[in-house]
Amino acid sequence: MASRITPIVTNEYYHIFNRGVARQPIFFLKHDYQQALLGIEYYRFSKPTIKLSRFKTLARNEKEKLMSSLNQNYRKLAQIISYCFMPNHFHLLLRQVTDDGISKFIGQFSNSYTRYFNTKHSRVGPLFQGPFKSVHVESEEQLIHLSRYIHLNPYVSSVVRETELTSYTWSSYQDYLKGNSNLIDLSAVMSRFKSVSEYQAFVSNHADYARELEFIKHLTLDTG
Protein backbone atom coordinates (compact mmCIF):
# COMPACT_ATOMS: atom_id res chain seq x y z
CA MET A 1 0.00 0.00 0.00
CA ALA A 2 1.33 3.44 -0.92
CA SER A 3 2.19 5.73 1.98
CA ARG A 4 -0.08 8.69 2.64
CA ILE A 5 1.07 11.99 1.14
CA THR A 6 0.23 13.82 4.37
CA PRO A 7 1.30 11.83 7.45
CA ILE A 8 -1.14 11.46 10.33
CA VAL A 9 0.46 12.75 13.51
CA THR A 10 0.00 11.21 16.95
CA ASN A 11 -2.06 13.27 19.45
CA GLU A 12 -3.63 15.31 16.64
CA TYR A 13 -7.30 15.24 15.58
CA TYR A 14 -8.54 14.20 12.13
CA HIS A 15 -11.80 14.07 10.23
CA ILE A 16 -11.84 10.66 8.52
CA PHE A 17 -14.40 9.79 5.86
CA ASN A 18 -15.07 7.41 2.98
CA ARG A 19 -17.96 6.41 0.75
CA GLY A 20 -19.12 3.35 -1.12
CA VAL A 21 -17.48 2.61 -4.47
CA ALA A 22 -19.34 4.46 -7.24
CA ARG A 23 -21.45 6.04 -4.46
CA GLN A 24 -23.19 2.71 -3.88
CA PRO A 25 -24.75 1.90 -0.48
CA ILE A 26 -22.54 0.46 2.23
CA PHE A 27 -25.49 -0.17 4.57
CA PHE A 28 -28.75 -1.89 3.69
CA LEU A 29 -29.92 -3.47 6.93
CA LYS A 30 -30.04 -2.57 10.59
CA HIS A 31 -27.60 -5.42 11.13
CA ASP A 32 -25.12 -3.74 8.73
CA TYR A 33 -25.05 -0.62 10.89
CA GLN A 34 -24.72 -2.74 14.03
CA GLN A 35 -21.76 -4.58 12.49
CA ALA A 36 -20.03 -1.31 11.63
CA LEU A 37 -20.61 0.07 15.12
CA LEU A 38 -19.19 -3.10 16.67
CA GLY A 39 -16.25 -2.83 14.28
CA ILE A 40 -15.19 0.64 15.36
CA GLU A 41 -15.63 -0.31 19.01
CA TYR A 42 -13.48 -3.43 18.61
CA TYR A 43 -10.75 -2.34 16.21
CA ARG A 44 -9.86 0.91 17.97
CA PHE A 45 -7.64 -1.30 20.15
CA SER A 46 -4.20 -2.52 19.13
CA LYS A 47 -4.02 -6.24 18.28
CA PRO A 48 -7.19 -7.75 19.82
CA THR A 49 -6.58 -11.39 20.72
CA ILE A 50 -9.23 -12.73 18.32
CA LYS A 51 -10.88 -11.58 15.11
CA LEU A 52 -14.22 -9.81 15.27
CA SER A 53 -15.94 -12.72 13.52
CA ARG A 54 -14.79 -15.01 16.35
CA PHE A 55 -15.74 -12.42 19.01
CA LYS A 56 -19.33 -12.41 17.68
CA THR A 57 -19.67 -16.16 18.37
CA LEU A 58 -18.86 -15.81 22.08
CA ALA A 59 -21.48 -15.98 24.80
CA ARG A 60 -22.62 -12.62 26.13
CA ASN A 61 -20.66 -12.86 29.38
CA GLU A 62 -17.50 -13.82 27.46
CA LYS A 63 -17.96 -10.81 25.16
CA GLU A 64 -18.33 -8.50 28.14
CA LYS A 65 -15.25 -9.97 29.80
CA LEU A 66 -13.13 -9.60 26.67
CA MET A 67 -14.33 -6.04 26.00
CA SER A 68 -13.56 -5.12 29.60
CA SER A 69 -10.07 -6.58 29.17
CA LEU A 70 -9.54 -4.55 26.00
CA ASN A 71 -10.55 -1.35 27.78
CA GLN A 72 -8.31 -2.01 30.77
CA ASN A 73 -5.25 -3.68 29.27
CA TYR A 74 -4.93 -2.87 25.58
CA ARG A 75 -3.47 0.22 23.98
CA LYS A 76 -5.87 2.25 21.85
CA LEU A 77 -4.98 3.12 18.30
CA ALA A 78 -7.30 6.12 18.27
CA GLN A 79 -9.92 7.87 20.37
CA ILE A 80 -13.32 8.29 18.76
CA ILE A 81 -14.65 11.82 19.24
CA SER A 82 -17.69 11.62 16.94
CA TYR A 83 -19.03 9.32 14.25
CA CYS A 84 -21.90 8.99 11.80
CA PHE A 85 -22.84 6.11 9.53
CA MET A 86 -24.90 7.08 6.49
CA PRO A 87 -26.41 4.87 3.77
CA ASN A 88 -23.44 5.27 1.40
CA HIS A 89 -20.67 6.82 3.51
CA PHE A 90 -19.29 7.33 7.00
CA HIS A 91 -17.64 10.07 9.04
CA LEU A 92 -15.29 9.70 12.01
CA LEU A 93 -13.67 12.40 14.11
CA LEU A 94 -10.60 10.81 15.70
CA ARG A 95 -7.54 11.60 17.77
CA GLN A 96 -4.57 9.39 16.98
CA VAL A 97 -3.04 8.08 20.22
CA THR A 98 -0.55 5.53 18.80
CA ASP A 99 1.86 6.07 15.91
CA ASP A 100 0.14 4.99 12.67
CA GLY A 101 -2.91 4.23 14.82
CA ILE A 102 -5.59 5.79 12.60
CA SER A 103 -4.38 3.99 9.48
CA LYS A 104 -4.29 0.66 11.34
CA PHE A 105 -7.71 1.27 12.90
CA ILE A 106 -9.43 2.27 9.67
CA GLY A 107 -7.66 -0.49 7.75
CA GLN A 108 -8.82 -3.18 10.18
CA PHE A 109 -12.33 -1.76 10.34
CA SER A 110 -12.68 -1.37 6.56
CA ASN A 111 -11.30 -4.83 5.75
CA SER A 112 -13.45 -6.51 8.39
CA TYR A 113 -16.62 -4.70 7.37
CA THR A 114 -16.01 -5.35 3.66
CA ARG A 115 -15.65 -9.10 4.31
CA TYR A 116 -18.86 -9.06 6.36
CA PHE A 117 -20.80 -7.00 3.79
CA ASN A 118 -19.68 -9.03 0.77
CA THR A 119 -20.63 -12.29 2.49
CA LYS A 120 -23.94 -10.94 3.80
CA HIS A 121 -25.02 -9.44 0.48
CA SER A 122 -23.45 -11.94 -1.94
CA ARG A 123 -21.07 -9.55 -3.64
CA VAL A 124 -17.36 -9.43 -4.44
CA GLY A 125 -14.74 -6.72 -4.78
CA PRO A 126 -13.94 -3.46 -3.00
CA LEU A 127 -16.70 -1.83 -0.98
CA PHE A 128 -15.13 1.58 -0.38
CA GLN A 129 -14.07 4.19 -2.91
CA GLY A 130 -10.32 3.92 -2.49
CA PRO A 131 -8.29 4.84 0.61
CA PHE A 132 -10.00 6.80 3.35
CA LYS A 133 -9.79 10.59 3.26
CA SER A 134 -8.37 12.57 6.17
CA VAL A 135 -8.46 16.24 7.10
CA HIS A 136 -6.27 17.55 9.90
CA VAL A 137 -8.13 19.50 12.59
CA GLU A 138 -6.09 22.64 13.18
CA SER A 139 -8.00 24.41 15.97
CA GLU A 140 -10.46 23.89 18.83
CA GLU A 141 -13.05 25.85 16.88
CA GLN A 142 -12.67 23.53 13.89
CA LEU A 143 -13.00 20.52 16.21
CA ILE A 144 -16.37 21.54 17.65
CA HIS A 145 -17.70 22.63 14.25
CA LEU A 146 -16.72 19.25 12.79
CA SER A 147 -18.57 17.44 15.57
CA ARG A 148 -21.65 19.52 14.69
CA TYR A 149 -21.22 18.84 10.98
CA ILE A 150 -20.99 15.09 11.61
CA HIS A 151 -24.05 15.05 13.86
CA LEU A 152 -26.09 17.13 11.40
CA ASN A 153 -25.23 14.88 8.47
CA PRO A 154 -28.39 12.73 8.56
CA TYR A 155 -30.56 15.87 8.40
CA VAL A 156 -28.42 17.77 5.91
CA SER A 157 -28.47 14.73 3.59
CA SER A 158 -32.26 14.35 3.97
CA VAL A 159 -32.05 10.93 5.60
CA VAL A 160 -34.15 12.19 8.53
CA ARG A 161 -36.25 15.25 9.33
CA GLU A 162 -34.85 17.78 11.76
CA THR A 163 -37.23 16.58 14.49
CA GLU A 164 -35.83 13.04 14.07
CA LEU A 165 -32.16 14.02 14.32
CA THR A 166 -31.84 13.40 18.06
CA SER A 167 -33.18 9.87 17.63
CA TYR A 168 -30.94 8.91 14.71
CA THR A 169 -29.40 5.67 15.93
CA TRP A 170 -26.22 5.48 13.85
CA SER A 171 -24.28 8.47 15.08
CA SER A 172 -22.66 9.59 18.32
CA TYR A 173 -25.16 12.43 18.78
CA GLN A 174 -27.20 10.38 21.25
CA ASP A 175 -24.03 9.77 23.30
CA TYR A 176 -23.55 13.53 23.52
CA LEU A 177 -27.15 14.10 24.53
CA LYS A 178 -26.91 11.43 27.25
CA GLY A 179 -23.67 12.97 28.50
CA ASN A 180 -21.83 9.65 28.87
CA SER A 181 -20.41 6.93 26.65
CA ASN A 182 -18.18 3.86 26.81
CA LEU A 183 -17.16 4.38 23.19
CA ILE A 184 -16.92 8.13 22.61
CA ASP A 185 -14.45 10.52 24.21
CA LEU A 186 -16.95 13.31 24.91
CA SER A 187 -14.58 15.57 26.79
CA ALA A 188 -12.69 16.85 23.76
CA VAL A 189 -15.83 18.63 22.55
CA MET A 190 -17.99 18.94 25.66
CA SER A 191 -15.28 20.69 27.68
CA ARG A 192 -16.08 23.71 25.48
CA PHE A 193 -19.75 23.76 26.59
CA LYS A 194 -21.40 24.44 29.94
CA SER A 195 -24.05 21.74 29.51
CA VAL A 196 -25.53 19.12 27.20
CA SER A 197 -28.40 21.49 26.37
CA GLU A 198 -25.93 24.16 25.28
CA TYR A 199 -24.27 21.70 22.90
CA GLN A 200 -27.66 20.60 21.54
CA ALA A 201 -28.55 24.23 20.87
CA PHE A 202 -25.17 24.70 19.15
CA VAL A 203 -26.03 21.82 16.80
CA SER A 204 -29.70 22.56 16.14
CA ASN A 205 -29.30 26.31 15.63
CA HIS A 206 -27.06 25.63 12.64
CA ALA A 207 -29.24 22.98 11.01
CA ASP A 208 -31.09 25.04 8.40
CA TYR A 209 -27.96 26.96 7.40
CA ALA A 210 -26.02 23.72 6.98
CA ARG A 211 -28.77 22.25 4.83
CA GLU A 212 -28.86 25.36 2.64
CA LEU A 213 -25.10 25.09 2.10
CA GLU A 214 -25.47 21.43 1.16
CA PHE A 215 -28.17 22.30 -1.39
CA ILE A 216 -25.99 25.00 -2.96
CA LYS A 217 -23.00 22.67 -3.06
CA HIS A 218 -24.94 20.05 -5.01
CA LEU A 219 -26.16 22.69 -7.46
CA THR A 220 -22.70 24.03 -8.20
CA LEU A 221 -20.23 21.14 -8.18
CA ASP A 222 -19.64 17.43 -8.14
CA THR A 223 -18.33 16.65 -4.65
CA GLY A 224 -16.31 13.63 -5.79
N, C-alpha and C positions, 0 to 999 in steps of 0.2 A: 504494500500500500504506500502511495506517495505521501511524503510528509506534508503537513499543513504549511501553507505559505506564511500565515501569521500564527506563531506559537501561542498556546494557551498557558497562561502563567498561574502558578500556584498562589492561592489566597486572593485571587481576583475573581470578579463576577462576570458571567457571560450569559447572553441570551442565545439559547440553542434551539434550532428548529429544523424540521424537514417535512416533506410532503410525499404522498404516494407517487410512484412513477406514472408519468403522463397524467398527473392530477387525479388518479384513480383512488377510490376509497381504500383506507387502511383499517377501517372499522365498519363492520356490518351489524354485529350482534352485541348485546349487552355483555356477553362472555368475552368478546374481543377486548372491550374496554377494561374489563376486570383483569384480563391477562396482562395487558399493558401496564396497568396500575401495579399489579404484583411484580412485574418485571422491573420497574424503576425502584420499587421498595427493596427488592432482593439484590439487584446488581449494582446498587450504589456502594456496596461493600467490596473490599478487595479479596478476591479468591475465596468465595464461599466453598464449603467443603463438598457440596453436591450440586448438580445442575438443577435448574428450576423445574424441569420436567420431573425429576426424581422427587424434589421437595413437594410437589403437588400431590404425590401419591401417599405422603405420610399422614398418619392420623392427626387429628386436630391438636392434641396435646403435644405431639412430637414437633409439629410445625411451630407452635408457640415457644417451645423450649429452644429450638434451633434459632428462631428469629431473635429471641432474648439473648442468646449467645452471640449472635452477630452484632447486636447493638452494644453489648458489653465488652466484647473481646476482639472484634475485627476493626481494622482501619477502614475508614470511609474513603472512597475515591472522590466523592463530591457531596456537598450539601445541597438539598433541593429547597429552593426559596419559593418558587411558584411553578405550577404546571397547568397545562390544559390540553386535553385530547379532543380533537375535532374529527369529523367524518373522514377527511382526506389529508390531515396534517396534525402535527403536534408542536407545542411550545414548552420549553423548560427554561427556567431562570435558575442558574447554578453558581455555586462557588466551588472552585477546584480546591481540594484540601490535600491532595497527594499529587506529586509530579506525574503528568500524563494521565491524571485521574479521569478527566472528563472524556477524553478519547476512549479510554478503556471502558468506562461506564456506558457511554452511548454505543460503542461497538458491541459490547455484550448484550445490552438491551435490544438493539436493532437486529442482531443475528438471531437471538432467541425468539423475538416476536415474529420475525419473518418465517422461521421454521414452523412455529405454531400456526401462523396465518395460512401458509401454503398447505399445510396438512389439513387444517380445518376446512378450508374452502377449495380444496382440490385444484391448486394452481402451482405453477413452477416459476422460477426466476426471481429477480430482484423485486422487492416490495417498495423500497424507498427510492426517491429520485436523486441518486448519487450520494456523496458524503454529506453529513449533516453540515448545516451552516452555523456559524458562530459570530456573535457581535460582542465585543468587549464593552463592559459597562464602566464608564469613565467617571461617574460622579454619583453621589447619594441621590440627587434629584432624578437622574436617569434610572436608577434602581427602582425607586418607588413608582415612577411613571411606567416602567416596563411591567411591574407587577399588576398595575391597573390595566394596561393594554392586554396582558395575558388573560386576566379575569373577565374583561369585557368581550373577548373574542367570540364567544358563542352568540352574543347579542349583535355585535357588529357584523358578523357573517350570516345573520338571519337564521341561525339554527334554533334560537329560542326568542321569545318576546322579552322585553325588558323586565316585566313582572316575574318572569320565570328564571331570571339570571341567578338569583340567590339559591335556587334549588337545582341548578345544573350539577349533575353528579360527577362529571368527569373533569373537574378542575379542582384546584386547591382553594377556591374562593370560600367554600363551606368551612374549611379548616380555619381560615382567617376570621370568619364570622363566629365560629365557636370559641376562638381564642386559644386553642390548644391543638396539638397534633403530634403523633409519634413519627410522622414521615417528614413533615415540613419544618424547616427552621424559620419560624415566624419572626424572630427577633430582629433579623436584618432589616425588615420593612417596618414592623410594628413599633420598633423603638422610636420611629419618627412621628408616631401618632399618640394622642393622649388616651384613646379608647378605641374599641372595636367599631362603635357607631361612627366615630370620626373617620376611620378608614373606609367604612361603607359609604359614607357621604362623599368622600374623595373619589371613589369609583363611580357611583351612580350619577354624580353631578356632571361627569364628563361623557356620559353614555351617548347622548344625541349628537354631540360634536364629533365624537369618534366615529359614529356611524356615517355622518355626513362626509367626513374625510375618506372613509372607505368607499363610499359611493363615487366620489370625485375621482379617486385613484383608479377605480375600474373603468370609468369613462375615458380616462386620459392615457392609460398605459397598460401594457401587459406586465404583470408583476413577476413573471418568471416561474 
